[in-house]
Amino acid sequence: MKSSKKPTFLFVVFIVLLAAHIKAFTINHFALKVRQTIRDGQQVKFSTRLGSFVADSSDYKSSDSDFSSDDEKSSEYGAPVSDSDEEEDESPTLEESPVPMSKNAGNRFLAFVFDKSLLSNGDDVDVMELHENRISLTEDHVMYCRKANLYNETFNTESMADILWSYQLLSSDLRRTVGHAMCIESKTLEHAQKALANDPIVQMLTKGDISKIPFYRWRHIRDHTLRMDDGRGGIPNLLISMDRLPEEVPSVPNLRDSVHKDYLEYLIRSERVIAAGPLHLPTELKDDASSIPVGDFVLFNSPNRQSAIEFAENSPAAQAGLYESMKLHRFNSLDVTGKFVATDLVDPQKTKRTEEMKDALEYWGYPVGDQETKWLNW
């Protein structure tokens, strides 16, 4: 008996070709009718129902729209332009003014709070207990800083200092915290010192006495070449370098001036500096002659601790013998600005406390929205 598979196969091919021919004829005939109608000056309106489809990853469906060949205004790029006032109201154009400076902008100060050195029994203290005490106050510290930063024309106007950042300083083995560094901006020295004294951690350590806390005016170098991102090309490190005392080395002022250009070039060529600038004695006025430079402060990225040490020791200033001491720390950056991150969708527990803090501040009336505190957005 002969198989009937071959005739069946030929029949299927014939049907497919016939269907394709009919479809092509229909489309051509339709196009011909449209062209004829347009030549006759008649208005053309038609609707296609070719079924749903997804193209270019969009969710457009042909069943959602009726095509019309009515003359429509379009932009120079071919996009449709509507005269509807309703559509314009739906997406109004907002003219943004330049980001305003904070009302407390004017002077930047740095405070270095080293826990053990502030205690009278520092040599006998349990460092792990001190670490635990500090960690227990982290949330209070963050809340305190955010309250200082969140104000507007009608709320919290008594805040006279901004806490730009706060970094938890880590021990060399990275097992515990040993202190924190704070950057405070204020129009007056008095208000900056008051902001430091009222910090919950400082209250725990010294009851508000800041006489033993290293406190300096920081002349932050604003050049864009010394503003790399945190963690780009390594891990952020913090370096505090203090000059030799003029009483011991009378040529220190001249030495600092002589190495300044080479030191600055060294920082720029490294392409790893996050922020840098000299430390000056704190004075009320910037141009006070007594506000002399006494050290340098650098935040920079490094792949490991050994590389960070080499970067610090190989600087022209260190090589010239300018510094009496150099302290190098890894650190944890605390979110003290008052700008809140979005919920972590992978692990919501990570941002739960932050969300609770934001809700609490908003409930108390603090301005937590971006449009309410624009000076914190940059």
Beta strands, then each sheet from edge to edge (+ up, - down):
strand 1: 107-114
strand 2: 161-170
strand 3: 177-186
strand 4: 215-218
strand 5: 235-243
strand 6: 273-280
strand 7: 293-302
strand 8: 323-334
sheet 1: 1+ 3- 2+ 8- 5+ 7- 6+ 4- 1+
end
